Amino acid sequence: MDDTARIDKLEKRVRQMESLNEIHNLKYLYFDIIDHFRSGMIGEVFAEEGVASLTTMGEYKGRKEITDFFDNSFFPSMEMVLHMGHHPQISLLSDTSARGTWLYEVYIITKGPKSDGIWLTGLYKDEYVLENGRWLIKYLSGGYYFNTTSDMPWARERFSPYPPGTPPLPEQFRITK
């Protein structure tokens, strides 16, 4: 392999590593915006035509709709949110697209007369796109497979859409459009 080919190969690897790092930082920014209730900012991590599919909370399309949901429904209903993202698996599909999964835990305290603590874990399945030189979330699917309130014995009581037949999430914890 000549020097030009070696340099080209090395440059490609550096670009791939930079892309992976930018995608990790993008997801951490997503967590930070939600956990600190940064009103008006969630749209900054989504592509212009991005989609957020949030199980019982609904599906939102485009930056404006996603931002409106978080600013007007999600943030006002929460006292505290704390995400932890684990074991990211990011695959670059091309120079401008990627796919990733993140195992997550989130601790929540809701507002209101039925305020309670929630512990849930699940899996984010994301698609990313390079748009105007920035990696952004094209599609976010946040499903959970363990969800319990603070007054329930976590090892015996689960509220989850998986497996089929388990009780639904209690009404006071549902956030809908």
N, C-alpha and C positions, 0 to 999 in steps of 0.2 A: 504494500500500500504506500503510495507516495505521500509526501508531506501535506499537499493540498487536501487529499482525501482524509488523512488523519485529522487535520484541523477542522474540516467540515463535520466529521463524525463527532469530534469533541464539542464543537459549537452546538450541535444538535442535542447532545446529552446535557449540556449546560442549560439550554433553553427548556428542556424537559424538566430538569430539576428546579429551575426557577418557576415554571408553571405549577408544579406540585406544591412548592412552598407558597405561592400566591393563593392557590385553592385552599390550603390549610388555613392561611390567614383570613381568607374570605369567610370560612365557616366559623372561625373564632370571632370574627366581627359580627356575624349573624347572632351568635350566642350573647355577645356583649350588648348589642342593641336591645335584645329582648330582656336580658337580665337587669339592665339598668333603665328600662322603660324610656329609651331614647326616641321620643316622639318625632315623627316625620322622617326618621332615618332608615327604616327597614327597606324602603324602596331602593336604597343605594347598593344593596347587595344582590338585587334581582335584575335580570335582563329586562329590557323594555317590555317584552311580551312574556315575562316569567310567570310561572304558575306555582302556587303554594297549596298543596293538597294535605289538609290537616285533620284527617279522620273525622271525628265527631264535630270538629269546629268548622268544617266545610272546605270548599275549594275556592281559591281566589285567583283571578287572572289579571295580569298586568300590574305594573308598579303602583298605580293609583289605588286599585281595589285592594291590593295586599296591604298597602300603607293605611288605608281607611280602616280595614279590619283590625289591624294591630292598635292603631291610635284610638279608635272609637269603641271597640268591643273588648279586645284582649287586655290591653294595659289598664283600662279603668276597672276591670274585674279582679285584678291581682294586687295583692299586698307585697308579695315577694316571689321571684322566680330565680332559680339558680340551676343553670345547665352545666353538665360535665360531658364532654364529647370524648369517646374512647375508640381506639383501634380503627382509625380511618383507613379505608382501602380505596385509593384513588387510581383510576386507570385513564391514561390519556388515550383517547380514541383517534385524535388527529391533532394538528397544530392548533385547532380552534375549538375542540370539544373534548369533554371528559365526563366520566361517570364516577360516582363515589358512594360508599356507605359509611355510616358512622353509628356505632353503638352509643347510646346516650342514657344518662340519668338526669332527671330534673326534679327538683324539690320546689313545691309551690305552696304559698299561703294565699287563699282567696279572700276577697273583701266581701262585706255584706253580712246580713243577719245569720246566714248559714256558713260563715267563714270556717274554713278548715284547712288542714295541711294535707298535701297530696304528694306521694312519692310514685314516680312512674319511670319505667325504663322502656326503651324501644330501639328502633332502627330508623335512621334517616336514610332514604335512598334519593340521591341527588343526581342531577345532570347539570353540567357547567358549560358555559360558552364564553369564548373570548370575544368581547364586544368593545369596539373602540379602544383596543389595547389593554383592556381590563378583564380579568376573569370574573364572571358573574353567575349567579344561580339561574339556570334556565327552568328547571323543574325540581321542586322539593316535595318529597313525600315523607311525612312524619308519622309513622305508625308505631303503636306501642303494643307490648305484649305483657306488661305487668303494670298495674295501676291500682293503688290502694290509698285509702284515706288514713289519717293519723289515728283515728279511733278504732280501726279494724286491725286484728292480728294479721300482719302482713303475710305470714306463712300459710294461713288458712283461708283468707278472704282476698279475692282478686276481682277487679272490675276491668274487664278487658274484652275486646272484640275477638280475641283468640284464647282458647279454642272455642269453637262454636258451642253454644249452650251455656256459656258463663253469663252471669248477670250483667246487664248494661251499666254504663257509668251513671251514678246517681244524677238526677236532674240538676241539682245545684252546682254541679261541676261541668255541665255542658255549656259550651259557648257556641252559639250559632249565629248565622248571618243576621 
